[in-house]
Amino acid sequence: MLFAVIPAGGSGTRLWPLSRAGNPKFLHPLTGTAASLLQATVDRLAPLTTPERTLVVTGVAHAASVARQLAAVPQENILVEPSPRDSCAAIGLAAAVIARRDPDAVMGSFAADHLIRDPERFAETVRQAVVGAEQGLLMTVGITPTRPETGYGYLRCGGPIGSGPLRSVEEFAEKPAYDVAEGYVNSGRYLWNASMFVWRVEVFLAELARQQPELHAGLMRITEVWDSPERDEVLGEVWPTLTRISVDYAVMEGAAAVGRVGTVPGDFGWNDVGDFHTLGEVLPADADGNVVLGAPAAEEKPGVLLHDSAGLVVVPYSGRLVAALGVRDLIVVDTPDVVLVCPRERAQDVKKLVDGLKERGEEIYV
């Protein structure tokens, strides 16, 4: 049975002001149901694993919220990183902790903040990836592209591995310009890189040691005392010294270059919920294409009054009435301390407002 690891970090700045550093997007119910993105991630992994084999890696500021939302996951499975060190340290820590429990384990890593429309097909795709992992490959779950997309990285695929759907990965490609992305999609050789990984922990840790020996040594030092009273002291001493690097750069690109990475194409309605425009595309809309995101269950549902308006994404989280008249294709986010209004076509630029607030020293809004 698979060990499932869920890195739960980042603040989702393109979903500001709903998503904040202290209350990031994976804790919000952006699924069209009452479940948060994190809870939905755990739910769709249920056919593949158990709560006892589910680990979440998160920051100090979010650990209590994660524990509240995932009551079935044992407390010792919530791994708290003292500070953000990017995905390689987070995933590597989980792999090393799992290896202490079961050296022969296969683990999968799945982001906490993605939406998936067809969980059954997702589970079947992961099972296929496990087959490659059991053969000693570092596996990714690639997404069959539906359009030229400049916001995602890509996997360049080689030939098939065996008689099934597994394919080799020749290269990890950076986010491309539009014409390059168009060429990728038309070639049929590229998949979107969704940062979903499946591997045997011993294979991953060996590759980490080969490519990032200092990072590997630091993680080994931490996990050697993981179940002892020395854990907090060693974690606090070693963690800040770990290289801040993504697992793609640290391990997967180098492993692909020597033929150690495989992939399974996935087509299960994946979306990374990168901004409010995306939410408007994937959540249920009214007859005029307006999407209204429900307020948290603990709060009184606010009123929304829309007249002669279309294509809006409205996020009413302040308790006030949000009214719109005669407008098109806007994002309106109303929180207790911030109101955001912008065209849907500028949704990716919301991050610039967060950057501006940081420059002005107004971290209270971030």
LINPE-V860889 format. One record per backbone hydrogen bond with DSSP energy under -0.5 kcal/mol. NH is the residue of the N-H (numbers start at 1). CO is the residue of the C=O. If there is no record, write none. Layout:
<<NH CO> <NH CO>>
//
This chain:
<<2 48> <3 106> <4 2> <4 53> <5 3> <5 108> <6 55> <7 5> <8 57> <9 7> <15 12> <16 13> <18 15> <19 15> <20 18> <20 23> <21 366> <23 20> <27 24> <28 25> <30 28> <31 35> <37 28> <38 26> <40 36> <41 37> <42 38> <43 39> <44 40> <45 41> <45 42> <46 42> <46 43> <48 45> <49 45> <53 50> <54 51> <55 4> <55 53> <56 77> <57 6> <58 56> <58 79> <59 8> <60 81> <62 59> <63 59> <63 60> <66 62> <67 63> <68 64> <69 65> <70 66> <71 68> <73 70> <77 74> <78 75> <79 56> <79 77> <80 78> <81 58> <81 79> <88 245> <89 85> <90 86> <91 87> <92 88> <93 89> <94 90> <95 91> <96 92> <97 93> <98 94> <99 95> <100 96> <101 97> <101 98> <102 98> <105 102> <107 199> <108 3> <109 197> <110 5> <112 7> <114 111> <115 271> <117 268> <117 269> <118 268> <119 117> <122 118> <123 119> <124 120> <125 121> <126 122> <127 123> <128 124> <129 125> <130 126> <131 127> <132 128> <133 129> <134 130> <135 131> <135 132> <136 133> <137 132> <138 260> <139 137> <139 198> <140 262> <141 196> <142 140> <142 264> <143 192> <144 142> <144 266> <149 147> <154 173> <155 191> <156 171> <157 155> <157 189> <158 168> <161 166> <162 160> <164 161> <167 263> <168 159> <169 261> <170 156> <170 168> <171 156> <173 154> <173 171> <176 152> <181 177> <182 178> <183 179> <184 180> <185 181> <186 182> <187 183> <188 184> <188 185> <189 184> <190 184> <191 155> <192 143> <193 153> <194 141> <194 192> <197 109> <197 195> <198 139> <199 107> <201 105> <203 200> <204 200> <205 201> <206 202> <207 203> <208 204> <209 205> <210 206> <211 207> <212 208> <216 212> <217 213> <218 214> <219 215> <220 216> <221 217> <222 218> <223 219> <224 220> <225 221> <225 222> <226 223> <228 225> <231 228> <234 230> <235 231> <236 232> <237 233> <238 234> <239 235> <241 238> <242 238> <242 239> <245 85> <245 243> <250 246> <251 247> <252 247> <253 248> <255 251> <256 252> <257 253> <258 254> <258 255> <259 256> <260 255> <262 138> <263 167> <264 140> <265 165> <266 142> <271 115> <276 14> <279 275> <280 276> <281 277> <281 278> <282 278> <283 279> <286 290> <289 286> <291 312> <293 291> <293 314> <299 296> <305 322> <306 304> <307 324> <310 327> <311 288> <313 330> <314 291> <314 312> <315 332> <316 293> <316 314> <317 315> <317 334> <322 303> <323 321> <324 305> <326 307> <329 310> <331 342> <332 313> <333 340> <334 315> <334 332> <335 333> <335 338> <340 333> <342 331> <344 329> <346 343> <347 344> <349 346> <350 347> <351 348> <352 349> <353 349> <353 350> <354 350> <355 351> <356 352> <357 353> <358 354> <359 355> <360 356> <361 358> <362 357> <363 361> <365 362> <366 363>>
//
